[in-house]
Amino acid sequence: MNAQRITTSRRLVHNTFFNMLTFVVSGVIGFALVPFFLGHIGKARYGIWVLVGGIVFRYGALLNLGLNSAINRYVPVYLARNDKDGIQRVISTSLFFFLVLAMLVVAGTVILYLNIGVWFAIEPELVRPAQRLILIIGLCFAVAMPLQQASAVLSGLQRYDLINLAMLGMLLARTGVVVVLLLRGYGLIVMGIAFGAGEIVMRLSQFSFVRRLLPQAKLSFSSANLSLLREMLAYGLNTFSYALGAVIIFKASDIIIGIFIGMEEVGQFAVAAAGVLLLSQFLQTFMAAIKPAVSDLDARDDQVRVREISFLTQKYGILLIVPAVLFFVLMGREFLSVWVGGEYEDPALIRTLSVVLAILAVGHGFRMAQYSNFLVLVGRGEHRLFGLITAMMGLLCVVGSIIAVRLLKMGLVGVAWANFVPIVLISGVILPIYFNWKMRISLWESISRVVWPALLGCLPSVGLICLWKYLAPPASWSGIFAVVIAVMMVTLICSWLFSLRPVERRRFVSVLRLGKQA
């Protein structure tokens, strides 16, 4: 048992390291490019990019209806059973599904191409560029679609290092190409080509890794199994409902703003939400390796360690979320002024965006605190109701946003409040109760094992942020970095001293020692 625990711990740490490496690189690139894009393609065109390119490249994977999640679940289960034929059926069946999906993407691209000028509040002179962008991105994404299963197979094999190596190479190459081309005067269309080509190359790289790791797995329609496809979709649709709810919360706001207000406001809301989105992605990246690990343990009927993972990941999530949310609430105006103050020079606009950021940060903090719980249930295949509740939360956000913008004329702040209310109600009350019931965790266990130790670890950081805001609010990137680094260090030290149990400290030390020996 001890040897298996070390093996699982090392795998989780190894996978998490590569996930975090990619996240840091993509996060730095993403934040650096926003003011660059605003300055080189303009605010309205940036709004079009957020509406079209941002949705496809950040959330296009949702089109698989959760099948990637099913692949991620079935591959480790079949590996635990040493069922090579089962893995073959999963790969061939998913390939058939993605080919059909690619054809639907082409059809959807054509429909959006013909109607974007009617559906959205786009300036007449920008309709044609928006149509071309849709056509380029949609067709590139359709070409990449059949290869999408490769990343799911690699994650099922728990080879996040290979997934991230392909992503890192693509990110760095694509960023260099886009920057050079924009500096030379090219615009929105060239951005779409560069992003679309990068997506195809990345998927091809991941597919080549799968071929090397599973040479016995052949791509054959004869191995496709419709019964297995129905079973995988039944599992995946539950995951899809959760992911759809999260995407609706983030991106439906952009769509509603694009329909009822305008493209510049789409870009403004995206800027205000970017910090919260980055934090959400950070948390998802940090915890991505949990699901296949839980699936592996569940296949071995090791429920004791599944419960242990649920306690630990909840606690670590809160340790991350609370200081980050407070930073956005108290120092959001300073952060936005330093980041995009050169492009948005109106102080009133910066104040408005900082209010939007604060509201979104608190609301999404509650939602993010439930992400590890969702992954544990997904790993066990018991996430159906969790996903449906999250999808309902997303729909409530949409309805509230329409009312806030269309009827109450509350603008961007109204959209933020429309997201806040259902998120806090559902993620702060309903989902925690449901998860504890499913996992048979008592209220006392939840408080003593998760909430209380997490608060002990992050309260000193909370005090530090409040004191820093009062004495010396940051006015430059060096000041922002100083706050972030200081808060990170204080959180790490206090977490080690006050949040981790002795057994957790010994486990971390053992993993670090094994990592040095490897």
N, C-alpha and C positions, 0 to 999 in steps of 0.2 A: 504493500500500500504506500509506504513512504517513497519508494523508488518511482512509483507511478505519479505521486503528487509532484515530485521534483521535475519529472519529465513534462507534465502538463504545465507546471509553473514556468519552466524554461521556454516552452513553446509559446505560451501566452506573452511572456516578456519579449521574446524574439519577434513575434508577429506585431506586437504593439509598437516596438521600436521602429520597424519599417513603416507602419501606418503613420506614426507621428512624424517621421522624417518627411514623408510625402506631404503631410498636412502643413508642416512648417514652411516648406518650399512653396507650395501652392498658395498658402495664406499670404506670405510675403509678396509673392508675385501679384496676387490678386489685388492687394491693397495698393501696391505701387502703380498698377496699371489704371486704377479708377481715375485719379486726377490726370493721368497721361491721356486716357481716352477722352475725358471731358474737354481737354485742351486741344486735341487734334481732330476729333470728329464732331464736336459740338454737343450741347446738352440734349437737344431733341433727338439727334441720331443715337446718342448713348441710351436714351430712353427706349428707342426701338431695339437696340442691341440687348438691353435688359429684358425686354418683353419677348423677343424671339430667340436670340442666341443663348441668353442666360437660362431660359426655361428648357431648351433642348439639351444643352450640354450639361446642365446641372441636374435635371430631373427627367431626362429622356428615358432613363433606365426603367422608369415606372411603367412604360408601355408594355413591359414583359408580363404584366399582371401578376407579379410575385413569383414567376417561375424561377428566376435566379435564386430566390430565397429557398425554393423547394430543392433546387440542385445543391445548394449549400448545405441543406439538411440531409438529402439522400446519399450524397457521396460519402461523407464520414460514416453514416450508418452501414452502407454496403462495405466500406473498407473494414469496419469493425467485424463484419461477418465474413470477410475475405471472399466476397461475392463479385468476381470480375465481370460476370455476365450482367449483373445488376447495374454496374457502372456503365457498361456498354449500352444498355437500354436507356439509361438516363441521358447520356450524351446524344445518342441518335434521335431519341424522342424530342429532346429540346431543340436540336437542329431543325427538325421538321417544323416545329412550332415557330421558331424565329424566322424561318424563310417565309411562312405565311404572314407573319407580322410585318416583315419588311415590305411586302406588297401593300398592306394596309397603310403603312407609313407613307408610301408614295401617293396613294389616293388622298390621304389627309393633307399632304403637302400641296397638292393641286387645289383642293378645296380652299385651304387657307390663302393660297396665292391669289385666288380669284376674289376673295372677300375681305381681305385685311383692311382695305381702304373704306369699306362699308362698316365693318364691325368696330373699328377703333378710331379714336379722335386723333388722326394723323394729318399733319399739314399736307395739302395737295401735292406740293413739290417733293415730298418725301415718300409718297405712296409707291412710286416706281422702285426706288432703292429698297424699300421694305419688301416688296414682292420678290425682287431678285435675291435678297438675303434669305427669304423663306425657301425659295427654290433650291439654292445652293446647300443650305444647312439640311433641309429635309432629305434631299437625295443622298448627300454624304452619310447622313445618319441611317438611311435605309440600307446603304451598302455595308455599313459597319454592323447592322443589326444581327445578321446570322452568326457573327463572331462574338456576340455579347456573352454567350454562355461560358466563354473561356475564363473570364474572371471569377464566375461563380464556381466553376470546377476547381480552380486554383485555391479559392477560399475554402472549399470543402476539403481539399487536400492539406489545408492549413499552410499554404505557401504564399503568405502575404508578402514575403520578400520579393518574389517574382512579379506579383501583381504591381507592386510599388516601383520596382525597377523600370518596368515598362512605362508606368505613368510619369516617373521622374524624367526619363529621357524625352518623352513627348512634351512635357511641360517646358523644359528648358529650351528645346529646339523650337517649339512653337512660339514661345515668348520672344526669342531672339528674332525670328522671322517677322512677327507682327510689328515689333518695335521698329525694325529697320524699314519695313515697307511704309508704315505710317509716317515716319520721319521723312521719307522721300515723297510724301504727298498723296499716297494711296489712302482709301477710305474704308467705308463699311463693308463693301462687297469683298474686298481683299481679306478683311478680317474673317469673314464667313468662310472663305476658301481655306485659309490657314487653319482655322479651328476644325473644319470638317475633315481636311486631309490628316490633321493630327489625330483625330478620333479613329480614323481607319487604320493608320499606322500602329497606334497603340494596341488596338484590338488584334491586329495581325501578330504583334509581338507576343501578346499573352497567349494567343492560340498556338504559336510555335512552342511555347513552354509546356503547354498541355500535351502536345504531341510527343515531346521528349520524356515527360514523366509517365505518360500512359501510352506507350507505343502499341500496346495490344488493343487499344480502343480504336475501332474503325468507324468512320463516318458513313453509315449505311442506313438508307431508309428502310431496308428489310428488318433492321433491329428496332425500328420505331414501334412503340406500343401505345395504342390509343387508350387502353385501360390505365396504363401507367401515367399517361398525360392527364387524364381526368383526375387521377389521384394526386398528382403533383399540383395541378391547378387548384384543387380543393384546398390543399395545404397553402399554396402560394397566395391565393386570393385573400386569405386571412391576413397575411403579411402585407399584401397590397393595400388592404383597407387602412392599415395603420400608416403606411408610407404615404398613401394618398391624402389622408387627413393632415399629415405634417406638411406636405407640399401645398395643399389647398391653403393652409394657414399662411405659408410664406408667399406663394406666388399668385394666389387668387387676388390678393390685395393689389399687386401690380396690374393684373388684368382689369380689375374694376376701375382702378385709377386711370388706366389707359382708355377705357370705354367712356367714362363720364367726365374726366378732367383733361388730361393731355399727356404728351410724351415727356415733357420736361419734368412734370410732377412724378412720373414713373421713375425717372432717374433719381429724383430727390428722395423718394421713399426708399428706393433700393440702397442709397447711400446711408440713410438713417438706420436701415435694418441690417446693414452689412456686418456690423460688429456682432450682433446677436446671431446672425447666420454663421459667422465664423466660429463663434463659441459653440453653437450646435454641432457644426461639422467637427470641431475639435473633440467634443464629447463622443460623437459617433465613431470617429477614427480611433480614439483611445480605447473604446469598448468593442470594436468590431470583431475582435478575435474571440469574444465570449461565446457567441452563438454556436460555432462548430465545436468548441470545447464542451459546451453543455450537451450538444447532440451526442457527442462521443461518450460522455459520462452517462447520459440517459440510456444509450444503447447498452451500456454495461450495468444498468440498474444501480448506479452509485448515487442515490438521491441525497445522501448526507453531504457529499461534496457539492452537489448542485445547490443545496440550501446555503452552504458556506459561500459559494460564489455570489449568490444573490445578496447576502449581507454585505460582503466586501465591496462589490461594485456599486451598490447604493451609497455606501458611506464615502467611497472615493469620489463618486459623482457630486455629492453635496459639497465635499471639500473643494472641489473645483468651481462649482456653480456659484456659491454664495459670494466669495470675494469678487469674481468676475462681474456678476450682476450689479453689485454695489459700485464697482468702478464705473460702469456705464451710467448708473443713476446719478452719481455725484460728480463725475468728471466727463460726462458725455459731451458737454458743450466745449470743453477744452480739447477733447479728443477730435471732435469734428472740425474745430477751428484750425487745428494743426494739420489735419489730414486734407481737407478740401476747402479750407478758408480762402485759398487763392482763386478758386473757381466760383465759389458761392460767397461773394464779398458782402452780401447784405447781412448785418448782424441779426436782424429780425428773423430771417430765414434760418440762420444757424440756431437761434433759440428754439424755433419751432421744431427743427429736426432733432435737437437734443431732447425735447419733450417726447417726441415720437420714439426716440431711442430708449429713453428711460421706461416708458410704458411697455414697450415690446420686451425689454430686458427682463422686467419683473414677471410678466406673463409667461414668457417662454422659459424662464428659469424653472417654474413649476412643471412645465411640459418636459424639459430636459431631464429633470430629476426622475422621471418615469422611464427613461430610455433603457436603462440597464434591466429594469423589471420586464420590459417588453422582450428584450433579447433572451432572457432566461426562459420566458414562456414560449418563445419561438423555438428555442433549442429543444424544448420538451414537446413541441407540437400542440400546445394548449393556449394559443393566443387569439382564438377566433373572436371572442367577445371583446377582448382588449382592443383589437383592431377596429371592430365595428364602432366602439365607443369613441375612438380617436377620429374616425371618419365623420361621425356625427358632430364632433367638436369642430372639425374643419367646416362643415356645412353651416353650422351656427355662426362661425366667423364670417362666412360669405354673406349670409343674410344680414347680419349686423353691419357689415361694411357697406352694403348697398343702401341700407336705411340711413347710415351715417352720412354717406356722400350725396345720395340722391334726394332724400327727404329733409334731413337735418342740416345739410350744407356745412358739415363740420370739417371737411377737407381731410388732410393727412392725419391730423390728430384724432379725428373721428374714426378713421380706419384702425388706428392703433388701439383705441379704446374698445372698438368692436371685436378685436382679436383678444384683448385682455380678459374680458368678462367670462366668456365660455372656457377659455384655457384654464383660468384659475379655478373655476368651479369644478371642471371635470378632472384636470390633472392634479389639482390640489386636494380633492376630496374623494371623488368616485373611483379613480384608477388605483390609488394606494389601497383603498379598502378591498377592491376586487383582487388585486395581486396578493395581498396578505391572506385572503380567504383561499385562493387557489394554492398557495404554498404552505398553508396551515401555519402561518406566522402570527403570533399574538401581538396585540398592541404593545405590551410590555417588551417583548423581544425586539420589535421594530424600534422602540425608543432607546432601549439599552444597548442594542448592538449596532444601530445605524445613526439615529438622529443625535443623541447626546454626545457620543464620541466625535461625530463630525462637527458639531457646533463648538466643542472644546478646541478642535484643531484650527477652525477658521475664524473664531472670534477675535484673536489678536490681529489678524489681517484686516478685519472689519474696522477695528480701532485705528489701525495704521492709515487706512484710506481716509477715514473721517478727519484725522489729525492733519494729514497731508493737504487735503482739500482746504482746510481752514487756514493753515499756516503758509503754504506755498503751492497754489494750484499751478499745474504744469502749463507752460506756454510754448513748448518746442518738443520736437521728437525726442531729444535727450531727456527732457523732463518726463514725457510719457513712458519711455523705456525705463527710466529710473523707478517710477512708481510700480510698473509691472514686475520688474525684476525683484524689487524689495518685497512686494507682496508675495511673489512666488516663493522666495527664500523663507520668509516668515511662515508661510503656510506649510512648506515642507518640514521645517524644523518643529513647529508646533504639532503638526500631524504625527510626526515620529514620536514626539514626547507624550502627547495626550490622546491621540486617536487610535493608534495602533496597539493591539494587544501584543504581549511578549512573543506569542507564537507567530504573529504576522511579521514582527521584526526579524525573528530567526529565519523565516521563510525568505524574506527579501535578501538577507545576508547570504543564505545558501545559494539562491539564484545568482547573485552577483559573483560569488566565488566560482560557481560552475561556469558562468559566462567567461570569466578570465581564463579558466582552464581549457575552454573549447577552442 
